[in-house]
Amino acid sequence: MTAYFIRRLLLIIPTFLGITIMVFVITRFVPGGPIERIIVQAQQMRSLEGGHRTATAMSEQTQPLSEEQIAELKKYYGFDKPVLVSYGLWLSKVLRGDLGTSTRYYDPVWEMIRTRIPISLYFGILSMILVYGVCIPLGVAKAVRHKSLFDNLSSVLVFIGYAVPGWVVGILLLILFSSHWDFFPLGGLVSDEFEDFSLIQKAMDLAWHTVLPLAAYVIGSFSIMTLLMKNTLMDNLASDYVRTAIAKGLPFRKAVLRHAFRNSLIPIATHFGNNVSVILMGSFLIETVFNIDGMGLLGYESIVQRDYPVVLGILVISSLLLMIGNILSDICVALVDPRVQFK
């Protein structure tokens, strides 16, 4: 098993190189980068300064920057070198822990990411605890009481949660509980007076702001995990080994908990590692709805604004987490299923 995981860890290197090379090359050919943005800003400034000129005179000079200025900008942003050379320089900085500088805000990329990691971790960990803590028992209860009134009513709620996206649920929650009934705040993670609160008041204020976005985070994964647990457990309950155990006198409760339940956790375990990257990256739609400055919103804004250093910095973290999460999934499967042998 040790040799298997060593090979998996070594495979992270070529996979990481492939992902980052592909995205790095794309960023070099997608229009709307920092140089184009500076040209557009210069054009706007020139149009404002020369507003008294005629439209014909303005159209004769559409390029506000000289060739020398554009060449200096390309040199400053590293666009004057071949793609692979630029990638090699970027990768060498990444290996030294330098993710570069934002071309939009001119702040270090790592500092921008570091300030948002606690927010995404906060919601991600809470979401995972709620999803696994509620979905597994609920899925077991639905499988054991299949086609009962409890199963039918809970299935309606589960399918509604599966059909409605989390950000839509967030908007509905804001309309009902924030705008109409004024139970919860309209957005943000803390109040404006948060720094003046006592420790208990800070905890209550944070919890007060957490309820609605956390519900929006949980709703989608909650439905998927519940149905996955129920269907897998029902398949195992219909298996020959469970029926044989019950026929030999083993109580149904023990047959479920000792035999079928553990085997039913295998699909759940395979999804556990993949959720590691989701914990940190969050959801930009939900963060946009609730005005939460997390990793998801940062990634979305950096793509829209063509802030390539931030895009690549987030890619480095998310890709590494995803690959490490896949290894964690294998470990979880091996712990749950003793039949798995890594050779």
N, C-alpha and C positions, 0 to 999 in steps of 0.2 A: 504493500500500500504506500509505503514511503517513497519508493521509486516512481510510482504513478503520479503522486502529487508533485514530486520534483519536476517531472516532465511537464505537467500542467503549468507549473510556475514558469518554466522556461519557455513554454509556448506563448506566454503573455508578451514576450519581447517582440517576436515577428508580428503577432496580431496587433499590438500597439503601434508598431511602425506602419503597418498597412493602413490602419484606420487614420492615423494622423497624416500620412502622406496624401491619402485621397482627399481629405478635407482641406489640407493646406493647398493642394493644387487647385481645388475648386475656388478657394478664396482669392487666388491670383487671377482668375478669369471671370469672376462674377462682377458685373458693373456696379458702380455706386460705392466704391471704396473711399478711403480718406482723401485721396487726391481729387477725385471727382467732387466730393463734398466741399472741399476748399475752393474749387473752381466755381461751383454754383454759388457759394457764399460771396466770392469776389464779384461775380456777375450781379448779384443782388445789391451789393454795396455800390457798385458802379452805376447801376440803374437808378438808385436813390440819389446819388450825388449828381448825376447828370440828367435829372428829371426834366430840365428845360429843353433838352435836345429833342430833335424830331425823331420819330420812329425810324426813319431811313438812316439817319446818322448812327443810331444805336445798333441797327442791324448790320452795319458795315464792320463793326468791331465786336464780335461775339466772344472772342477769346481774351479774357482779362489778364491772363498770365503769359509771360514770355516763355520760350523754349528753355531758356536757362533756369527760370524759376521752377518750371515743371521738372526739369532734370534734378534740381536740388531737392525737391519734394520726394521724388522717387528714391534718391539716395538716402534721405532722412528716414523714410519708411521701409527701406530695404527692397524696393521694387526694381532697383537697377541691376540686380544680379539674376542669373538663371534660377529657375524654380528650385531645383534640387540643391543648389548652393545655399539659397535662402533657407530652405528646410533644414539643411545641416547646421547652419548658424542658429536657427531657432531651437533645434533639438539640443544643441550643446548648452544653450542657456537653460532649457528646461531641466536637463540633467544636473545643472548647478543650482536648481531651485528658483530660477528666475523665469516667470511666465510672461515677462514683457510689460509694456506700458500701454494703457488704453489710448487708442487714437481719437476717442471722443471726449473723454474727461481728463486725459493725461495723468491718470493715477496709476500706481502699480496694480497690475491685474490681480496678483495674489491678495493684496489688501482689500480690493473690492470683493473678492470671493470670500475671504476670511470673515469679513463683517457680516456676511449673509449666511454662512454655514450654520451658526447656532439656531437661527430662525427655522431653517429647513429641517435641521435635526430635531428640533422641538416638535414640530408637527409630524414629521416622519415617524419618530419613535412612538409618539402617542397614537398615531394611526395604526401602526403595526400591532401595538399592545391591544388596542380595542378590536381590531380585525381578527386576530388570532384568538384573543380571549373570549370573544362572543361567537364568532363563526363556527369554531370547532364544536362547542357544546350545542349550538343551535342546529348545526348539520346533523349531529348524532341524534338529537331529539326528533328532528324531522324524518330521519331514516327509520327510526324505531317506530314512530307513529305515522307511518306513511298512509296517505289518503284519509287521515283523520281531520277533524275540524281545525285543529291547531296547525296541521301541515298545510291545509288549503289556505287558511287566512295568512299565515306567514309567507307562503309562496307568492301570494298576490303582492305583498309588500316587497318581497325580494325581487320580483320581476319588475315592479315599478322602479325600484332603485337601480336595477340593471339597465333599464331602458332610458332613464333620464340621466344625462351627463352631470358630473359633480358640480360644474360651474353653473349649470342651470339651476340645480338645487340651491346653490349659494345665492343666486339672484332672488329666487322665491323666498328663501329664508330672510334675506335682507328686507324684502318688501313687506313680509308679514310681521316679523319679530323686531325689526329695527325701525322701519318707516311707519307702519300702521299702528303697531302696539307699543313701540318704543321700549322693548324689553332689553335689547342688546344694542351695542354701538354700531354705527354704520360702516365702520372699517378701521383699519389700523391694528397694531398689536398691543399698544398700551395707550393710556390717556395722555393728554398734554401735561397734566400735573403729576405724572408718574414719579418723577424724581423727588417730589415733596411728600410722597406717601411714606407711611411706616412699612415695615417688612410684611406684616399681615395684609395691609391695604394693597401693597404691590402684588402679592400673590392673588388676592381676590380680583384685582383689576386685570391681571394677566389672564386668569381663568374666565373672567367675564368676556374678554375679547376673543377667547379661544373657542368658545362653544360653537358658534356658527361656522367658522372656517373648518374646524375639525370635523363637524358633521358633513360638510361638503367633501372633504378629503376622504372620509371613510365610506361614503355611500356606494361608490363603484366597486371597490375591492371587497366590501362587505358582501355584496350580492354574489360575486364570483366565487369567493371562498366558501360561502354557505352551500351553494349548489354543488360545488366540487366535493365538499366533504360528504354531503348527503348521498350523492350518486355513487361515489366510490364505496361508501359504507354499505349501501344497498347491494352493490355487486358482490361484496365480500360476504354479506349475510346470506346471499343465495348460492354461495359456493359449497362444494361438497364437504370440505373440511369443517365448516361451521355446522352444517346439518348433521354430520357424523358426531361431532362433539355434543350436540344437543340430544341426539338419539341415544348416546351412551349415558345420559343423565346429567350432563353439565347444565346448570341453570342458564337461562337465556341471557341474564345480565352479565354473568361471567364469560359467556361465549362472545358477547359483544366487546366487553372491555379487554379481555385477555387475548383474544384471537383476531377478530375482525377489525377492531379499532386500530391496532398497531399497523396492520397492513394498509388500512385506509389512509394513514398519515403519509404514505410514500409520495402521492402526487402533491400533497401540501408541502412536503419537504423539498421537492424539486423547485417549487416556486419561492422558497424562502430566500435563497441566495440572490435570485433576480430582484428581489425587493430591496436589496441593499442600496443599489444605485437610486431607486425611486425614493428611498428615505431622504437622501441628500438633495436630489434634484427638484423635488416638489412638483407643483403644477402651476404653470405660468397663468393659466386661465383663472384658477381659483385665487391666486395671489393678486391678479389684476382686479378681480371682482371685489376683494376685501382690502385692497390697497396694502398688501403685505410685501415688504421689500425682501423677498427671499431669492434663492438660487434660480427658481423657475422663471421669475420675472426678469432677473438679470440676464439670463440666457436668451429670452425672447427679445428683449430690448437690444441686446448686442447684435442679434441677427438682423433685426429690422434696421438698425443704424449702421450696419456693416462695420461693427467694431471687432475686427478680426482677431486681435490679440486676446480679447475677452472670450470670444467664441472658442478659440483654440485652447485657452486655459481651462474653460469649463469642460471641453472635450477631453482633455488630459485626465481630469479628475473623474468624470463620469465613465470613461472607457475603462480606466483601471478598476473602478469600483464594480463595474459590470463583470469584468473578467474574474476578479476575486470573488464576486458573488456566485459565479458559476462553479467555482471550486468549492465554495461553502455549501452549495446545493448538493454536490457529490458527497461531501462529508455528512450532511444531514441524511441523505438517502442511505448511506452506509450505516449510520447509527440506528435508523429505523428498521431497515431491512437487512437481517444478518446473511441473507443469501447473496448479497452483493459482494463480489470479490474483485478488487482492483489489482490487476496484474499488468 
